[in-house]
Amino acid sequence: MHVAMTGGGGFLGSHLLARMIGAGSLVTLVGPDLGPSRYAASIVAAGRARFLRCDADFTDSVAAQAIAEADALVLMDSLPRPSASPPERLFDEIETTLAPLVPLLCAFASRGGHVVFASSGTVYGDPVSTPSRASDLPRPRSTFALAKLACEHALRLCSATATVSVLRYGRVYGPGECGSHVIPTMIRAALTGAAPEVEGDGSDEHDYVHIADAVEATMSALVRRADGVYNVGSGIGTTMIEIASLIVWLTGSKAAPVKRPVDGNPTRNSLILDTSRARSDLAFEPRHALADGLKEEVGWLKATSEGNLKSAA
């Protein structure tokens, strides 16, 4: 299978790239740069994947031709520019996520290929019922979620002859996770003897899915040319205070989690994903228990950040 892919240098994208290369796919990474993943860069340098540099709006004719020749188009997360106000964030999210879809789809979708789009469970916003089903009405509450939902609609409008897998991921975690995310931030704090911090009372509840399970679901959607919307999660809700306490236990830290007050009157958020459609159509079965997955991530951070952790301590 020849796959054209955006976002191959991100957290999920780089793990997916490894799996596709291992399965024998011919992968062409397309974008303005390779992204932060050193693995993706090494794969390209070794000649095991091709990288075509293009403008951020994907209007480059060479990139468009490469996409048009692919059997499948995989759209992973891009990295939006940091912005201050909600209107600016919305503009940046639309510009980096939605705007590039049009030329990509014009170059690809008319041929009847298959598209895999990395969406997010956050499109459900404040769910009416729990767990959230793939058929539930989305109610996005953030600029990120709104941009993702707009992309989902754009894919359906522009891909009349193509099959589209929309994958709404829970909170993906595991080795290689971006250092600024909540879980690696907590782990680094615990490894240095500091107390992991949680916002508010720590009762916010999320659905955490290990990176290997997220990749497994994505590969299944790609190979099966699954046409539909699928939730990719564990189906289990875990609060932030539970995550922090588990990290303290796994690292052997002596400092208990601390709660950091937040401004205003925060409401408790709970988002758990119903994965029954993914289990049925993709044969998806999450295999990594949260404690085991966090243990892997603790080990990875120890191995890759030992010098920095010592200096921080």
C-alpha positions in Angstrom: 0.0 0.0 0.0 1.3 3.5 -0.9 0.3 5.9 1.9 0.6 9.7 1.8 0.8 11.1 5.3 0.7 14.4 7.1 1.9 14.9 10.7 4.2 11.9 10.6 6.6 13.6 13.0 4.1 14.0 15.8 3.5 11.7 18.8 0.8 9.5 17.3 2.1 10.0 13.7 5.6 8.8 14.4 4.4 5.6 16.1 2.0 5.0 13.2 4.8 5.6 10.7 6.9 2.9 12.4 4.0 0.4 12.2 3.2 1.2 8.5 6.9 0.8 7.6 7.0 -2.5 9.5 4.0 -3.7 7.5 5.7 -3.0 4.2 3.8 0.2 3.2 5.4 2.7 1.0 5.0 6.0 2.9 5.4 9.5 1.7 5.5 12.2 4.4 4.2 15.5 3.2 4.4 18.9 5.0 6.4 22.0 5.6 8.8 20.1 7.9 9.2 16.6 9.4 8.1 17.6 12.9 9.7 17.0 16.2 10.2 13.2 16.0 13.8 12.1 15.7 12.5 8.7 14.6 10.7 10.1 11.6 13.8 12.0 10.6 16.0 8.9 10.9 13.5 6.8 8.8 13.6 9.4 6.0 17.4 9.7 6.3 17.7 5.9 5.9 15.5 6.0 2.8 12.7 3.9 4.3 10.2 6.7 3.8 10.1 9.7 1.5 9.6 13.3 2.6 8.2 15.9 0.3 8.5 19.4 1.7 5.7 21.8 0.7 4.0 25.0 1.9 1.8 24.8 5.0 -1.3 25.2 2.8 -0.3 22.1 0.7 -0.7 23.9 -2.6 2.7 22.7 -3.9 2.3 20.8 -7.2 4.9 18.1 -6.4 3.2 17.3 -3.1 -0.2 17.3 -4.7 1.0 14.8 -7.4 2.4 12.5 -4.7 -0.8 12.6 -2.8 -2.8 11.9 -5.9 -0.8 8.8 -6.6 -1.3 7.3 -3.2 -3.7 4.5 -2.3 -4.5 6.1 1.1 -4.2 9.5 2.7 -3.5 9.6 6.5 -4.1 13.0 8.2 -2.4 13.2 11.6 -2.3 16.2 13.9 -0.5 19.4 12.9 1.0 21.7 15.4 -1.0 25.0 15.7 0.9 28.2 16.5 0.6 29.4 20.1 -1.9 32.2 20.4 -3.3 34.3 23.3 -7.0 34.9 22.9 -9.8 32.4 22.0 -10.5 34.2 18.6 -6.8 34.0 17.7 -6.7 30.3 18.8 -9.7 29.5 16.6 -8.2 31.3 13.6 -4.9 29.4 14.1 -6.7 26.1 14.5 -8.7 26.6 11.4 -5.7 27.8 9.4 -3.5 24.9 10.5 -6.1 22.1 10.6 -9.0 22.8 8.3 -7.6 25.0 5.5 -5.0 22.5 4.3 -7.7 19.8 3.8 -9.1 21.4 0.7 -6.1 21.1 -1.6 -5.3 17.7 -0.1 -8.7 16.3 -0.9 -8.9 18.0 -4.3 -5.7 16.1 -5.2 -6.8 12.8 -3.7 -10.5 12.2 -2.9 -11.8 12.2 -6.5 -9.9 9.0 -7.2 -12.0 7.0 -4.7 -9.1 6.4 -2.3 -9.3 6.0 1.5 -8.8 8.8 4.0 -7.9 8.3 7.7 -8.4 11.4 9.8 -7.1 11.9 13.4 -10.0 13.6 15.2 -10.6 13.8 19.0 -13.1 12.7 21.6 -13.2 16.4 22.7 -15.7 17.1 19.9 -18.3 15.7 22.3 -17.7 18.6 24.7 -20.0 18.3 27.6 -21.7 14.9 26.8 -25.4 14.5 27.4 -24.8 10.8 28.4 -21.8 8.7 29.4 -20.1 7.0 27.8 -20.2 9.0 24.6 -21.2 7.0 21.5 -19.9 7.7 18.0 -23.5 8.5 17.0 -24.0 11.2 19.7 -24.3 14.8 18.7 -21.0 16.6 19.2 -21.0 19.7 21.4 -17.4 21.1 21.2 -16.4 23.5 23.9 -12.8 24.4 22.8 -11.3 25.9 19.6 -9.4 22.7 19.1 -12.5 20.5 19.2 -14.4 23.0 17.0 -11.7 22.8 14.3 -11.6 19.0 14.5 -15.4 18.8 14.0 -15.2 21.3 11.1 -12.6 19.0 9.5 -14.9 16.0 9.9 -17.7 17.8 8.0 -15.3 19.0 5.3 -14.1 15.5 4.7 -17.6 14.2 4.2 -18.5 17.1 1.9 -15.3 16.8 -0.2 -15.0 13.0 -0.3 -18.1 11.8 -2.1 -16.2 9.0 -3.9 -13.7 8.2 -1.1 -14.1 6.1 2.1 -13.2 8.0 5.3 -12.2 6.7 8.7 -12.8 9.4 11.3 -11.0 8.3 14.5 -12.0 10.2 17.7 -9.2 9.4 20.1 -9.3 9.6 23.8 -6.2 11.0 25.6 -3.3 9.1 24.0 -0.3 8.5 26.3 2.8 6.4 26.4 6.5 6.5 25.5 7.4 9.4 23.3 4.6 11.6 24.5 5.2 15.4 24.2 7.0 16.7 27.3 4.6 19.5 27.8 1.6 17.2 28.2 0.1 16.6 31.7 1.3 13.0 32.2 5.0 13.5 31.4 4.9 16.7 33.4 3.6 14.8 36.4 6.1 12.0 35.9 9.1 14.4 35.7 8.0 16.1 38.9 7.6 12.8 40.8 11.0 11.5 39.6 12.7 14.6 41.0 10.9 14.3 44.3 8.5 17.1 43.7 4.7 16.7 44.1 2.7 16.2 40.9 0.1 19.0 40.6 -3.5 18.7 39.5 -5.8 21.5 38.6 -8.8 22.1 40.9 -9.9 19.2 42.9 -8.6 16.6 40.4 -12.0 15.2 39.7 -12.0 15.7 35.9 -12.4 12.3 34.3 -10.9 11.3 31.0 -10.5 8.2 28.8 -6.8 7.3 28.5 -5.7 5.1 25.6 -2.1 3.7 25.2 -0.2 4.8 22.1 0.1 1.1 20.9 -3.6 0.6 21.2 -4.3 3.9 19.3 -1.9 2.8 16.5 -3.6 -0.7 16.4 -7.0 0.9 15.8 -5.6 3.3 13.2 -3.9 0.5 11.2 -7.1 -1.5 11.3 -9.1 1.4 9.9 -6.5 1.9 7.2 -6.3 -1.8 6.1 -10.1 -2.4 6.3 -10.9 0.9 4.6 -13.5 1.4 7.4 -16.0 4.1 6.4 -17.4 5.8 9.5 -16.8 7.5 12.8 -15.0 5.5 15.5 -14.1 6.2 19.1 -10.7 5.0 20.1 -10.3 4.8 23.8 -10.3 2.4 26.7 -13.9 2.8 27.7 -12.8 3.5 31.2 -12.8 6.9 33.0 -9.9 7.9 35.2 -9.7 11.1 37.3 -6.7 13.4 37.3 -6.1 12.8 41.0 -6.1 9.0 40.3 -3.5 9.5 37.5 -1.3 11.6 39.8 -1.6 9.1 42.7 -0.7 6.2 40.3 2.4 8.1 39.1 3.5 8.7 42.7 3.2 5.0 43.4 5.0 3.9 40.2 7.9 6.3 40.7 8.3 5.5 44.4 8.0 9.2 45.2 7.4 10.4 48.7 5.5 13.6 47.7 1.7 13.2 47.5 -0.1 15.0 44.7 -1.2 18.6 45.4 -4.2 20.4 44.1 -3.7 23.7 42.4 -6.6 26.2 42.7 -8.1 27.4 39.4 -9.7 30.8 38.7 -13.5 31.2 38.4 -16.0 28.4 39.1 -14.7 25.4 37.3 -17.2 22.6 36.4 -16.3 18.9 36.6 -15.6 17.5 33.1 -16.1 13.8 32.4 -15.5 12.2 29.0 -15.5 8.5 28.5 -15.7 6.9 25.0 -18.0 4.1 24.0 -15.8 2.0 21.7 -18.4 -0.6 20.7 -18.4 0.5 17.0 -14.6 0.3 16.8 -14.7 -3.1 18.5 -17.3 -4.3 15.9 -15.9 -2.8 12.7 -12.2 -2.6 13.4 -11.8 -5.6 15.8 -10.3 -3.1 18.2 -9.5 -4.3 21.7 -7.4 -2.1 24.0 -4.8 -4.3 25.5 -2.8 -2.0 27.8 -3.9 -1.4 31.3 -3.3 2.1 32.5 -0.8 1.1 35.3 1.2 -0.9 32.8 1.2 1.9 30.2 2.2 4.5 32.7 5.0 2.2 34.0 6.4 2.1 30.4 6.2 5.9 30.1 8.0 6.3 33.5 10.8 4.0 32.2 11.1 5.9 28.9 11.3 9.2 30.7 14.0 7.9 33.0 16.0 6.6 30.1 15.8 9.7 27.9 15.9 12.4 30.6 18.1 11.1 33.3 20.7 13.9 33.1 18.0 16.6 32.9 16.2 15.1 35.9 19.3 15.1 38.0 20.1 18.7 37.2 16.5 19.7 37.9 16.7 18.0 41.3 
